[in-house]
Amino acid sequence: MNDGLLPDRLSGCIPLIPVVESEFDAWLGQQADALRSWLTATGFKAKAGQFSLIPSQDGRLRSVVIMIGKADDLWALGSLPAILPEGDYVLDAAFEPQQLKRLTLGWALGAYQFIRYKAPKRAMARLALDPAYDADPIRRLVDAVTLVRDLINTPAEDLMPEHLAETMQALGQKFGASMEQIVAKDLLRQNFPLIHAVGRASVHPPRLLDLRWGDPAHPKVTLVGKGVCFDSGGLDLKSSSAMRLMKKDMGGAATALGLAQLVMSTQLPVRLRVLVAAVDNAIAGNAFRPGDVICSRQGLTIEIQNTDAEGRLILCDMLAEAGNEHPEVMIDFATLTGAARVALGTEVPALFCNDEALASGLLAAAEREQDPCWRLPLHVAYREMLDSKIADLANSSDSSYAGAITAALFLKAFVPDGVPWAHFDLMAWNLKIRPGRPEGGEAMAMRAVFDWLERCYGDQ
């Protein structure tokens, strides 16, 4: 894996000089006449994102000056690995160690390339890691984000439920975790009827993946991920344009696995459980149908209003199972609703939470980590929009309003009282290239949740 980082070598690297926008005039006044003349002659603008290649007298690249908005802006250097000349660089700045680490992380995230099927056009520029500070946390974060991005970017042909199971099994083996699978008709025998219903029409059998790691005496933390490896919409078939990106509908599962890797690689003192329902929402003669009534694991009956509202069905069986253990915290990730994207756009996940302290902690972590999310309300008055005339509730509403909220309220019905729970409704995909965030699969809210977990449990 090329993470754009060069370990433990500073000699021979090209200095990369980040200058904070507000400090440019003072910095410029301290530079040699030749550098000032070069920047003036080339029309250099002191605006964040602008950079200049500074030549030496023999015509080689001597250094690079890059303008940044703030010293701790995670994404300030994120575009550089792909656009600087190939070579090795080193940060040359009198910044605090934490600021340098953050700039380095942004660089590394920007060096990501998905190369499974196509060789890259060029090698990414590399940034030297200063041996004076511990770079392991950076590498752990980059490795986890890379795992998430790679999983989401992989087409469904090569990432069906059995492949997701193999990935989770390998992750468990790497860190000494145990993993169990419940597959196909065994889901019915062990009372996971909705996971079975959503995935039963596929030639790739549905399965529940259950990973456990850590000391049983430590606080229980349970992660739940939506693993719809491809979503055709079922009998309520999506349009071709809406189906085009549905390889990403397992983005919640990918995020849960990336977060689990962070927890285990950091040896966080928690008792971790990860539940992933891996299914292919396909069409066949045995597909579940609009109007069907299916009894959930919890015992609530659900009328299928729309087969394309399948993610909440597999989640509710997992949430019921997870809640039986009454963990200290339960967090799910899901590419659940288009309504959340309408409300917040594609770059900001929606957060729903039944616990004020948990919500405040997650939002603060999102702010610290520049990993944004926005809290939407679990507005109880909208619960009636899920009423059914023949079942305990319907899986979606006839209304075009409040789709993200009603989906979250549906999930909340399967969370036991007293269990702190957070639900992230996320896009898991970058529609365009931004610094540090290439187009394609993305680990949204993962760094924020890990920061919160580390602050809550890291010192125990």
N, C-alpha and C positions, 0 to 999 in steps of 0.2 A: 504493500500500500504506500503510495506517495502522499504524505500529508503536508508536503511543502516545508518540512522542518529538517534542519541539518544539525544533528546532535554534537555538542562538545567540540566545536571547531570555530574559532573566531578569526584566526589568521587567514589572510588571503581573500577575505570576503569584502564585498563592496559596501561601504557605509550607506545606510539608509537613514536619512535625517528627517524625522517628523517634527514639524513646527506648528504649534498651536496658532490658529488664525489670529487671535487677539494679541499674540506676542510677536507677530512677524516683524513689525518695524524695529522693535528692540533687538531682535535676533539679527536682522539684516545689518544693523549698525555695527555689529561685532564681527562681521565677516570681512574677508580680504577684498581688496578692490576688484580683483579679477572675477570673483564670484558675483559681486554686486553688479558688475558690468554685464556678465553673462545673463543674469536673470532679467536685467533691464532690456538688453538687446533682443532677447527671445520673447518679450512681452509676457513674462510670467505674472500671473494673477494670484494674489494672496487670498485664495478662496479654497475652502475645504474640498479636497478631492483632486486639486491641481498638483501636478508634480513636474519636476524638471530633471532631465538627465544631464549631469555635469561632467564634461569631458576633461581629461588630463591633457598636458601639452603634447603627448605622443598620440592623441586621438582615441585613447581607450576611455572606458567609462570609469570615472573617478569616484563619483558618489551620486546619490539621488536625493533630492529635496522633495518632500511631500507635505502638503498642507493638510492639517486635521482640525476638526472643530473643537474637540476636547481631548485631553491627554488620556482619558479613560474610555474613549469611544471604541467599543468592541469592533465596529465595522470599518474603522478609519483606514485600515490597510487591506481590507478584504478583497479589493479588486486587483491588487498589485501582482499576485502570483501569476495571473493569466496575461498581464499586459506588459510587465517589465521584461527586458531582455533576459533570456535564460542565463542563469548563473546563481551564485551564492551571495547573499546579502546579510548584513548584521545591523541591528538597530543601534544608532548613535544618538542617544538622547539622555538628558539628565532628568529622567522621570522616576517616579517611585516604582519599586519592584512590582507592585500590584498592577500599576498602569502598563508597564512593559509586558507583563504576562497577558493582560487583556488584549493588547495590540497583537501579541504573538498568536493568541488563540484565534482572533479574527482573521489573521493572515492564513493560518492553517485551515480554517473552515472554507476560505476562499480558494484553496488549492485543490479542493475535491473535484474529481472527475469520475464519471461512470463509464468504465471502459470494458465492460464485459463483452460487448459485441462489436466494438469499433475502436481501433487504435487511436490514441490521441494525436492531434495534429502537431503538438509541440509538448516539450517538457515544461512543467511549471517551474518558475523561479523558486529558490529555496531560501529560508530564513534561518540563520544560525541560532541555536539555543545557547544562551549564556550559562555556562556551568556553575555560575555563582548562585543560581536559584533552582529550586526543585521544579523540574519540568514535567514530572509524572502526572500531576493533575491536568495539565494541558493535554497530554497524550491520551489520558483516559477519556476526557471529554471528546476529543477529536475521534477516537476510536468508536465511541458510542454513537456519535452523530453519523459517522461513516456507515456503521451497521444499519441505522435507520434509513438513511438515504439509499443505500444499496438495495435493501429489501423493497422499498417502495418503488424504486426505479425498475426493478426486475419485472418483465412482462409475466402475465399469468401463466403462459405456457411453461415457464420455468419456476413459477412460485405458486403452486396450488397447496391445499391443506397439508399434504404429505411432506412437501418441501419446507413449509413453515415449521412443521413438527421436527424435521431434521435439523433446522437451524436452532430451534429451542433446545433440542437434545444436545447438540454440540456445545451450546452455551452452558448448559447445566454441567456437562462433563468437565468443561474447562475450569469451572469454579467449585466443583464438588457438590453440586446441587442434585437433588433427586427429581425425576420427572415421570409422570404417568400420563397415559393417553386413554381416552374413551372414544371408540371409533364406531361409526355406522350404527347398526342396530343395538349395540351395547349402550348407546346414548338413551334409547328407550328403556332398556332394562334397568338402567341406573337413574332414570327419571330426569333426563335433560331433553324433554320433548320438543322444545322450540328450536334448539340447536339442530336437532335431527330434521325437523320440518323444513327449515331454511335450506339445508344442504342436501336433502335426500334426492333431488332430481339430478345431481351431478354424477358423472362417472368417477369423480374424485370424492371419496366418502368424507362426510363431515366428521369433525373430531373436536373434543375438548382437551386442551393441553394444560397440564397442571404442574408447575414447577415450585419446589420448596427449597429454601436455603437458609442457613443460619442457625443459631442456637435457639432451641424452643423456649428458653427462659427469657429471651430478649423480646422487646415490644413487637407485636404483630403488625406488619405493614403489607397490605394486599393491593396488587396492581391488576387491573382488568383491561384487556385490549380487544377491540373489535377486529376480527381477522377475516373479513370477507375478501377472499383472494381475487374474486372478480364478481362484479354486480351487474348482471344483465337487467335487473329490475324484476326478474321473475315473469310471471304471466302479465303483470302490469309493466310491460316491456319499456325500457328506456328508449329514447330516440338515439340515433347513431352518434350525434354530437355529444349527448349526455353520457353515452357509454364509453366514449373514447378514452377517458382517463380512469376508468374504473378498476384498473390494476392497482390504483392507489387506495382502494377501499379497505385495505388491510393496514392502513397507516396508523391506526390506533394500536394494533398489535405490535407493529414495528416500534412504535414509541415506547410501549411498555417493555419490550425486550431491550431496547437501548438503555432505558432507565434501570432495568434490572442488572444489566452489565455494569453500569456505573456503581450501583449499590454493592455488587459483589466484588468488583475489582478494587473498590475503596475499603472493603471489609467493614462496612458500616454495621454497627452492632444492633441489627434488627433481625426479626424472624420474618423473612420475605416469602411471600407467596405470589405467584404470577399465574393468572388464569387467562387463557386465550381460546376463544371459539374460532376455529379455522373452518371456513365453509366456502363453497362456490355456489352463489345464488343463480342457478341455471334453470333451463326450461326443459321439461320432458313430461311424459304422460302421468308421472307420479308427483309433479310439482304441487306445492301447496297453493291454494286458490283464494282469491278474494271471496269473502263470505264464510270461509271456514272458521270454526271455533276450535281452538287448541288450548288445552289446560297446561299452564306453566308449571315449572318445578315447585314454585311456592304454593300452588293450588288455585291461583286466580285464573279464571277462564278469559281468553282473549279472542275477540272477533277480528279477523284479518280484513281490515278496511282496504289495505293496499300492500301488495307483495313487495313493493319497492321500499317499504318501511321495515326492512328486514333486520337492520343493524340493532335496533332496540329489542328485537325479539331474542337474538342470541345473547345480548347483554343482560336481559332480565334474568335468564336462567343462571348466568354466571354471578350476578349480583346477589341472587338469593343464596347460592352456594357459599359465596364469600362471606356474606353477612351471618351465616350460621355460626361462624367462629368468633364473631364479635371482635374484629381486629381493632387496634387503636386508631387506624385510619384506613380508608378504602378509597382508591383513586382509579377512575376509569378514563380511558382515552378512546375516542371514536370519531371517525369521519362520518358524522351522523346526519346533518341536515344542511340543505341548501339555504334554509332560512337564516341560519347563523351567518352564512356568507353574505346574504343580503343585508343583514343588520350591521355586520362588522367588517365586511370585506374579506378578502382571502388571506390577509397577513396577520390577523388578530384572532386567535381562538376565543371561543366563548367559554366562560367558566360558570358553572352552577355549583352551589355548595349549600349544605344544610347546617353548617357550623360556622359561626362568625369568626372565631379565632383561627380556624383553618383557612377560611377565605382571606382574612387579613394577612396571614402569613404568606400565602401563595401569591397574593397581589404584590406584597412588598418584595418577595423574591423575584418576581417577574420584572419589577422595576430595577432592581439591583443588577440582574443578569442581562438586561436588554433583550428579554425573551417575552414579548408582550402577551397579555391576555386581558380580557375585560369581563367583569362579572355581570351576568344577566339574572333577573329574579326568578325564583321558583314561585311564581304568582299563583297561589292556590285557587283563586277564582276561575282560572282557565282549565282546571281539572275536569270540569263538566264537558269540555269540548271532546273528551275521550270517552264519554258515556256510550254504552251500547245497549240496545233494546233486548239483546238475547245473551249477553255475556257480561262479565264483571267490568271489562273495559275494552275499548277498541285500540288497535295499534297505531292509528293515526286519526286525524280530524278531517271533517269535510271542509273546514274553514281554510282559507288561504292566509289567515293571520296567525301570528305567534307560534310558528312551526317549531322553532328551536326550544321554546319554553314548554310547549306541550310534550315534546319528545323527552325533555328532562323530567317533567312531571310523571310521565309514564315510567321512566327508570326509577324515580323516587319511590314509587309504589312497591318496589322490590327491595328497598334498603331498610333494614330493621331500625326501629327507633333507638336512638342513643349511639349509633355508629356514625362517627364523623365521615362524611363522604363528599368527594369532589368529582365533578364530571366535566371533562374537557371535550367540547365539540369543535374539532379542528379540521383545517383544510389538508394539512400534511403535504402540501405541494406549493412550490414557487412558480407562479405563472410567468415570471420574467426574471432576468438576471439582476440581482442587486449585489452590492459589495459583500462578499463572504457567504452569499446565498445563491448558488447557481440555480438555473431553471431546473425544475424536477422535484423529486421527493425531498421532504424537509422534516426535521425533528422539531416540531413546534411544542412549546411549553415544557419540554423535557429538562432543559437546563434549569429552568425556574423551579420545577418540582424537586429536582435533585438538591439544589441549594437549600430549599426549605427542609428536606429530609436531613441533610447534613447538619444544619443548624439545630434541628430538634433532637437528633439522636447521635450526632457525631461524638459528643463528649461523655456518653454514658459508659 
